[in-house]
């Protein structure tokens, strides 16, 4: 009985706190349409740069991880446009850097997966792999 009373005494304040403090409401973006378009264009150019670097890459002598690192580093300049656009719109540097880190991480994973597939296909003798 005392355990039940103890549990209830701990849960009641948590419930009261949840009722008094509703979660934050979602707010729509404050970025202008021109900025959103500029960010989308820069992201598209970044993805095109990655694709071009993968196509031009000769993975014969490189490790897949080193090749991925080379591809990501060679296209890093394209992301600076996105960061500058965020900062021009008064987005905090924390949020801008978080978005860039997310973009880099996603692109790195996709690139590594793609290069691993190409390396495996080449080792198996697939004629389409370079």
Secondary structure, 3 states (H helix, E strand, C coil): CHHHHHHHHHHHHHHHHHHHCCCCCCCCCCCCHHHHHHHHHHHHHHHHHHHHHHHHCCCCCCCHHHHHHHHHHHCCHHHHHHHHHHHHCCCCHHHHHHHHHHHHHHHHHHHHHHHHHHHHHHHCCCCCCC
